[in-house]
Amino acid sequence: MKILFVSLGCDKNLVDTEMMLALLEEKGYSFTDDEQEAEAVIVNTCCFIGDAKEESINTLLEFADRKQAGGLKALIVCGCLGQRYREEVQKEIPEVDAIVGTNAISDIVNALEEVLNGKSQNHFRDLALPPVAGRPQSLTTGGHFAYLKIAEGCDKHCTYCIIPKVRGGYRSIPMETLEEQARDLAGKGVKELILVAQETTLYGVDLYGRKELPELLRRLAKISGIYWIRILYCYPEEITEELMDVMAEEPKVCHYLDIPIQHASDSILRKMGRRTDQASLRAIIERLRERIPDICLRTTLISGFPGETQEDFEELYRFVNEMEFDRLGVFPYSQEEDTPAALMEEQIEEEVKASRRDELMELQQEIAFEKAEAMVGRVLMVMIEGKVADEDTYVARTYRDAPNVDGYLFLNSSANLMTGDLVKVLVTDANEYDLIGEIYHE
């Protein structure tokens, strides 16, 4: 039987997909990217914001039509949308044969086989249980980098976010398990580990009674074959001096941090349920740049949160202008049911949300272009991502570039390079967000 697996949403969801693929592969199932030859479809869904929910529903409806026409033997739903809306999915899309909850991904083989044997059965587990971990991953990222999920769930309960309700409270994955998983990934050729969780900075608090991300980084850095370790989703208020020390001292840890701050107006931060204020944000950003001068800082913001006045927005705009983040994304506020923010008064019109997002992104574009220009003349280690067809040009990433979200460096060279190779490059030019370079000869 050939299975088409569709993974939607974030990189944390992708890790779940890769684990499910490995489990099915172990049982002899094969996979296809061709919808027409697929006999079964498994969709790992997302429902974090409205657009993601809409994409998940449309994908399910598309395959429901195909199943109704007799083209599929099984249609299975996994992930956040299935966890959150299982009753609605079963009622509105009866073509769905089974739903696998976010903490039950290890049941995917059983779920599929039950459907094929005519015993449609849904699989859900208590969200307070330890997360599924330690499973092999069938890599979908090209093999030279991989996401390593170090924890599941979240305890922050920001007023706009549904994640704790669909993923449960914060549960760290034991350090030994992560080391074993990282060694397995290194054995498959992975050179860059990208640590992900709803929040990476609190890693270990539930298991060990303290923040153990620094210790985890030290252990992962000892694994042969791993050259870069990148950290995403660091809540600013949880960043410690010890974490900065490890980043500054351990060569394998990229000088790159993703710190989603969401806003800079104290009144909006309070309404969001965030546990920080603008003064604290300024202090941690200043300290990071002082301790690690070449650090690349990425953040995300929400425009048009309920009650955001023009004054709040202008304060955010000034903050972005002054902080000059290296990377920044802005998302219009999405009114998600079952969240406190959805019930707040003073909801902002969609046009205003979009307009404010556009203003911020125009400002950030100027900052990003200037930052790129400032890289000219620097010598950087880059990781090869691929080659431009019929040209002596390679696509690469620097330590400043996370896959699929940041820019690239285009390397002009006739050398015979392979995806995953690490090469020292002199930056010779900048083209908007991207850099241009040549191999550096010492």
Residue, then its C-alpha position, 0 to 999 in steps of 0.5 A: m500500500k502506498i501512503l501520501f503523508v501531508s504535514l501542515g503547520c510548524d516544524k514541531n508538527l514536522v517532527d511528529t510526522e517524521m516519527m510517524l513515517a518511521l513507524l509506518e516504514e518499519k512495518g513495510y509501508s511505502f510512500t508517494d507524493d503522487e495523489q493519484e497513486a496514493e491508496a491512503v492519506i494521512v494529514n497532520t493538521c494545524c489549527f494555531i491561527g485561522d489561516a492554518k485552520e483553513e488550510s487544514i480543513n481545505t486539505l481534508l475536504e479535498f481528500a474527502d472528495r477523492k475518498q468519496a469517489g472511491g480513490l482512497k481506502a483510508l483517510i486519517v487525521c492527526g495533529c492539532l486540528g484533529q485533537r481540538y475539533r475531533e467531534e466536528v471533524q467526524k460530523e462534518i467530514p464523515e469520510v475521515d476514518a480515524i483521528v489520532g491525537t497529538n499525544a498518540i502519534s505512536d498509535i499511527v500503525n494501529a490506527l491505519e491497520e484498524v481502518l483497513n480491517g474495517k474497525s475505524q477507531n480513534h486514538f487519543r491519550d491524556l495530554a498530561l502523559p509524557p510526550v512521545a519521544g525517542r522514536p526514529q525520525s524518517l527525515t524529510t528535510g534533505g538529510h543534512f539538518a533536522y529538527l529535534k523536539i526537546a519538549e511538548g506543550c506549554d504552561k504560559h497560557c498567553t491569552y491569544c494561544i490555544i496550544p496548551k489546550v491541544r498540546g497539554g502542559y509543558r513536558s520535557i523529553p529526558m536528556e538521555t533520550l534526546e542524546e540518543q535521538a541526536r546520535d541517531l540523526a548524526g548517524k544518518g548524516v545530519k550536521e545541523l540540529i535545530l532545537v524546537a519546542q513551544e518554548t525551549t528555554l524552560y527545558g528540564v524544569d519539570l524533570y530536573g527542577r531547573k532550566e537545563l537547556p545549557e547542559l543539554l547543549r553541552r551534551l549535544a555538542k559532544i556528538s560526533g558529526i554534529y557541527w551546528i546547533r540552532i535554538l528556536y522559540c526562546y522566551p526572552e524572560e527565561i534566557t539565563e546568563e548560563l545559556m549565554d555563556v554556553m552560546a558564547e563558549e561552545p563553537k557548535v552552538c550557532h550565535y542565533l536566537d529566535i525570541p518571539i516577543q509579540h509586542a513592545s507596549d506594556s499594556i498590550l503585553r499585559k493583555m496578551g498574558r506575556r510575562t515581560d515588559q518593554a524595559s525587560l526586553r530592552a535589557i535582555i537584547e542589550r545583554l545578548r548583544e553585549r555577551i555575544p556581539d555577532i548574535c543574530l536575533r529573530t523575533t515575531l510580532i502580532s499586529g492588531f491585538p484587541g485594544e491595540t491603540q494607535e499609540d500602542f502601535e507607534e510604540l511598537y514601531r519605535f521599538v522595532n526601529e531602535m532594536e534593529f532585529d536581524r530577522l522579524g516576522v509580523f502576523p495579524y492577530s487571529q481571533e481564536e475561539d476558546t481563548p481569552a483574547a477572543l472575548m476581549e472588547e475592542q477587536i481590531e478591524e482586519e484592514v487595520k491589522a493588515s495595514r499595521r503589519d505592512e508598516l512594520m514589515e516595510l520598516q523591517q525591510e529597510i533594517a534587513f537590507e542594511k544588515a545584509e549590506a553590513m555583512v559584505g567583507r566578512v568571512l563566514m562558514v556556510m552550509i550548502e543547500g543545493k546548486v542552481a541548475d545550469e550555473d556555477t552557483y550554490v545556495a547556502r545558509t550562514y549561521r544567521d539563516a534558519p531553514n525555510v524562514d530566513g535568507y540565503l547566501f549564493l556562492n559563486s564557485s565551480a568547485n564540486l560541492m555537496t548538500g550539507d558541505l561546510v565551506k568558508v566563504l567571503v561575502t562579496d555583495a548583498n542583494e536585499y535579504d540575501l548575500i553573495g559570496e565566493i570561497y575564501h582562500e586563506 
